[in-house]
């Protein structure tokens, strides 16, 4: 269990591109920012 805990958790997108927690959080922040901008513009 301790050996597995020392390895970072990563997902893969399309079995090619590794996605870690920092990238996932940045993606969520970007999505939220764009959705709030669109909601404010009422497009």
Buried (B, 14 or more C-beta within 10 A) or exposed (E): EEEEEEEEEEEEEEEEEEEEEEBEEEEEEEEEEEEEEEEEEEE
